[in-house]
Amino acid sequence: MTSTFPNISISTERLVLRPLDEDDVPALTEMAGDEQVTAWTSVPHPFTEADALHWITDHAPAERAAGRGLNLAITEFLTQRLVGVLQLTKTNWHVRSTEMSYIIAPWARGEGYASEAALATAQWLFTAQHLERIELRTAADNTASQQVAQKIGCISEGVLRNASIVRVRAESGTWTEARTDYIIWSLLPEDLDTPDTPLTETGDYPSYADWN
């Protein structure tokens, strides 16, 4: 029988990771339309509110129900502002592994939110979900994502040559696709130090609308 991730939220010192909500549509639309997100991810471009709604109401629930992954909104604890999205994909419950990726909004970069969210999620995956391996794939020139992988303790395992498609913006403003290498990173339970402050997990989370 296929396992699935629970519908939970994870709290850290500064963040709450929770299921995406329809009230996130405006912020998600703006975030996914950013040039860095367009360049390094496969999200549609241009990214519309219809795309955001489909992600929240169709794609994310289907991925969780099928046992393939989990999509979590990254929000600030104090303001409840959406500052990113963390995704788990290609989950293999027999091997006990999953692939992690993250997007941080342009208005929240430089705060260490990606590494804080990724580390908290990794701790939850290894303890509550008993996974044994988390994999990250970063495009060769995506140094910001690579820094996050290094910061949370990932080990670089090698390069998949010419395995990634990225988007490049020309001087005319148009976007074209280009091939590049993938750097493969892994994180195992023994790679993590014991956290000084345990994260908080709850399955009974308030909706974004309730917070506001």
C-alpha positions as a Python dict, from the first residue, in 0.01 Angstrom:
ca = {
    (1, 'M'): (0, 0, 0),
    (2, 'T'): (127, 348, -87),
    (3, 'S'): (214, 567, 209),
    (4, 'T'): (130, 936, 218),
    (5, 'F'): (259, 1236, 408),
    (6, 'P'): (23, 1368, 679),
    (7, 'N'): (-146, 1705, 637),
    (8, 'I'): (61, 1886, 897),
    (9, 'S'): (234, 2210, 982),
    (10, 'I'): (588, 2252, 1114),
    (11, 'S'): (695, 2547, 1329),
    (12, 'T'): (1047, 2680, 1378),
    (13, 'E'): (1174, 2985, 1564),
    (14, 'R'): (1074, 3220, 1279),
    (15, 'L'): (862, 3017, 1040),
    (16, 'V'): (550, 2808, 1002),
    (17, 'L'): (540, 2553, 722),
    (18, 'R'): (181, 2460, 644),
    (19, 'P'): (-35, 2334, 355),
    (20, 'L'): (-94, 2584, 78),
    (21, 'D'): (-426, 2766, 102),
    (22, 'E'): (-637, 2945, -159),
    (23, 'D'): (-566, 3272, 22),
    (24, 'D'): (-204, 3225, -87),
    (25, 'V'): (-294, 3274, -456),
    (26, 'P'): (-194, 3644, -488),
    (27, 'A'): (140, 3606, -308),
    (28, 'L'): (219, 3277, -483),
    (29, 'T'): (145, 3435, -822),
    (30, 'E'): (381, 3725, -753),
    (31, 'M'): (651, 3496, -614),
    (32, 'A'): (644, 3249, -904),
    (33, 'G'): (658, 3532, -1155),
    (34, 'D'): (996, 3648, -1025),
    (35, 'E'): (1287, 3626, -1269),
    (36, 'Q'): (1496, 3396, -1049),
    (37, 'V'): (1208, 3152, -1014),
    (38, 'T'): (1149, 3163, -1388),
    (39, 'A'): (1516, 3098, -1457),
    (40, 'W'): (1576, 2806, -1220),
    (41, 'T'): (1244, 2622, -1201),
    (42, 'S'): (993, 2467, -1437),
    (43, 'V'): (694, 2676, -1326),
    (44, 'P'): (487, 2814, -1614),
    (45, 'H'): (591, 3150, -1754),
    (46, 'P'): (411, 3380, -1735),
    (47, 'F'): (268, 3250, -1407),
    (48, 'T'): (-96, 3351, -1356),
    (49, 'E'): (-343, 3336, -1068),
    (50, 'A'): (-505, 3042, -1248),
    (51, 'D'): (-170, 2861, -1234),
    (52, 'A'): (-142, 2936, -862),
    (53, 'L'): (-496, 2813, -795),
    (54, 'H'): (-430, 2493, -990),
    (55, 'W'): (-111, 2433, -790),
    (56, 'I'): (-295, 2481, -459),
    (57, 'T'): (-624, 2303, -526),
    (58, 'D'): (-525, 2033, -777),
    (59, 'H'): (-153, 1961, -802),
    (60, 'A'): (-56, 1973, -433),
    (61, 'P'): (-347, 1757, -306),
    (62, 'A'): (-295, 1504, -587),
    (63, 'E'): (77, 1469, -511),
    (64, 'R'): (8, 1408, -142),
    (65, 'A'): (-282, 1168, -202),
    (66, 'A'): (-74, 961, -445),
    (67, 'G'): (212, 941, -197),
    (68, 'R'): (451, 1116, -434),
    (69, 'G'): (523, 1423, -226),
    (70, 'L'): (418, 1723, -23),
    (71, 'N'): (387, 2098, -89),
    (72, 'L'): (424, 2334, 206),
    (73, 'A'): (385, 2709, 225),
    (74, 'I'): (673, 2877, 409),
    (75, 'T'): (532, 3163, 617),
    (76, 'E'): (671, 3405, 872),
    (77, 'F'): (561, 3318, 1224),
    (78, 'L'): (494, 3677, 1330),
    (79, 'T'): (334, 3820, 1015),
    (80, 'Q'): (194, 3502, 849),
    (81, 'R'): (334, 3641, 524),
    (82, 'L'): (406, 3384, 255),
    (83, 'V'): (781, 3386, 194),
    (84, 'G'): (833, 3064, 1),
    (85, 'V'): (728, 2713, -92),
    (86, 'L'): (900, 2386, -5),
    (87, 'Q'): (830, 2078, -216),
    (88, 'L'): (892, 1708, -162),
    (89, 'T'): (869, 1504, -482),
    (90, 'K'): (954, 1161, -625),
    (91, 'T'): (907, 1002, -283),
    (92, 'N'): (992, 632, -270),
    (93, 'W'): (842, 478, 42),
    (94, 'H'): (1021, 145, -6),
    (95, 'V'): (1363, 309, -33),
    (96, 'R'): (1252, 571, 224),
    (97, 'S'): (1376, 862, 15),
    (98, 'T'): (1242, 1187, -129),
    (99, 'E'): (1363, 1483, -331),
    (100, 'M'): (1343, 1833, -180),
    (101, 'S'): (1328, 2171, -353),
    (102, 'Y'): (1242, 2523, -239),
    (103, 'I'): (1144, 2864, -373),
    (104, 'I'): (1192, 3185, -175),
    (105, 'A'): (1011, 3506, -264),
    (106, 'P'): (1226, 3801, -373),
    (107, 'W'): (1099, 4007, -79),
    (108, 'A'): (1230, 3746, 169),
    (109, 'R'): (1571, 3650, 32),
    (110, 'G'): (1884, 3695, 239),
    (111, 'E'): (1708, 3605, 565),
    (112, 'G'): (1811, 3239, 579),
    (113, 'Y'): (1453, 3122, 538),
    (114, 'A'): (1530, 2851, 281),
    (115, 'S'): (1787, 2677, 500),
    (116, 'E'): (1570, 2712, 812),
    (117, 'A'): (1270, 2560, 636),
    (118, 'A'): (1474, 2287, 467),
    (119, 'L'): (1650, 2187, 788),
    (120, 'A'): (1327, 2172, 988),
    (121, 'T'): (1163, 1962, 719),
    (122, 'A'): (1461, 1728, 704),
    (123, 'Q'): (1451, 1677, 1081),
    (124, 'W'): (1079, 1597, 1058),
    (125, 'L'): (1131, 1357, 767),
    (126, 'F'): (1405, 1164, 947),
    (127, 'T'): (1230, 1146, 1284),
    (128, 'A'): (852, 1142, 1233),
    (129, 'Q'): (847, 988, 884),
    (130, 'H'): (1151, 760, 923),
    (131, 'L'): (1300, 849, 586),
    (132, 'E'): (1661, 753, 523),
    (133, 'R'): (1763, 983, 237),
    (134, 'I'): (1680, 1332, 108),
    (135, 'E'): (1807, 1433, -233),
    (136, 'L'): (1849, 1784, -373),
    (137, 'R'): (1929, 1874, -733),
    (138, 'T'): (2068, 2218, -812),
    (139, 'A'): (2147, 2362, -1153),
    (140, 'A'): (2521, 2414, -1200),
    (141, 'D'): (2498, 2795, -1188),
    (142, 'N'): (2234, 2820, -915),
    (143, 'T'): (2477, 2913, -639),
    (144, 'A'): (2206, 3034, -398),
    (145, 'S'): (2041, 2692, -392),
    (146, 'Q'): (2378, 2522, -356),
    (147, 'Q'): (2458, 2738, -54),
    (148, 'V'): (2136, 2623, 111),
    (149, 'A'): (2227, 2258, 48),
    (150, 'Q'): (2571, 2311, 201),
    (151, 'K'): (2434, 2505, 498),
    (152, 'I'): (2198, 2226, 606),
    (153, 'G'): (2473, 1965, 581),
    (154, 'C'): (2415, 1804, 243),
    (155, 'I'): (2696, 1612, 76),
    (156, 'S'): (2767, 1667, -294),
    (157, 'E'): (2757, 1331, -470),
    (158, 'G'): (2844, 1433, -823),
    (159, 'V'): (2716, 1583, -1144),
    (160, 'L'): (2450, 1473, -1391),
    (161, 'R'): (2585, 1620, -1712),
    (162, 'N'): (2347, 1816, -1933),
    (163, 'A'): (2051, 1686, -1730),
    (164, 'S'): (1875, 2013, -1649),
    (165, 'I'): (1677, 2268, -1847),
    (166, 'V'): (1699, 2630, -1731),
    (167, 'R'): (1566, 2952, -1877),
    (168, 'V'): (1789, 3237, -1991),
    (169, 'R'): (1665, 3589, -2051),
    (170, 'A'): (1797, 3765, -2360),
    (171, 'E'): (1866, 4137, -2384),
    (172, 'S'): (1540, 4170, -2578),
    (173, 'G'): (1355, 4045, -2269),
    (174, 'T'): (1252, 3711, -2418),
    (175, 'W'): (1319, 3382, -2240),
    (176, 'T'): (1487, 3086, -2404),
    (177, 'E'): (1569, 2739, -2273),
    (178, 'A'): (1924, 2614, -2225),
    (179, 'R'): (2077, 2290, -2104),
    (180, 'T'): (2304, 2271, -1801),
    (181, 'D'): (2436, 2022, -1547),
    (182, 'Y'): (2265, 1909, -1228),
    (183, 'I'): (2465, 1887, -906),
    (184, 'I'): (2332, 1605, -688),
    (185, 'W'): (2326, 1650, -310),
    (186, 'S'): (2216, 1407, -42),
    (187, 'L'): (2127, 1434, 324),
    (188, 'L'): (2115, 1131, 555),
    (189, 'P'): (2004, 1116, 919),
    (190, 'E'): (2363, 1092, 1041),
    (191, 'D'): (2451, 1414, 855),
    (192, 'L'): (2231, 1620, 1088),
    (193, 'D'): (2333, 1750, 1427),
    (194, 'T'): (2077, 1716, 1704),
    (195, 'P'): (1875, 2042, 1705),
    (196, 'D'): (1915, 2268, 2006),
    (197, 'T'): (1546, 2357, 1993),
    (198, 'P'): (1307, 2085, 1879),
    (199, 'L'): (1070, 2185, 1603),
    (200, 'T'): (697, 2180, 1666),
    (201, 'E'): (468, 1965, 1455),
    (202, 'T'): (90, 1979, 1456),
    (203, 'G'): (-181, 1824, 1245),
    (204, 'D'): (-445, 2069, 1365),
    (205, 'Y'): (-329, 2390, 1200),
    (206, 'P'): (-536, 2709, 1161),
    (207, 'S'): (-608, 2827, 808),
    (208, 'Y'): (-443, 3139, 667),
    (209, 'A'): (-782, 3310, 676),
    (210, 'D'): (-818, 3230, 1049),
    (211, 'W'): (-480, 3390, 1122),
    (212, 'N'): (-594, 3708, 954),
}
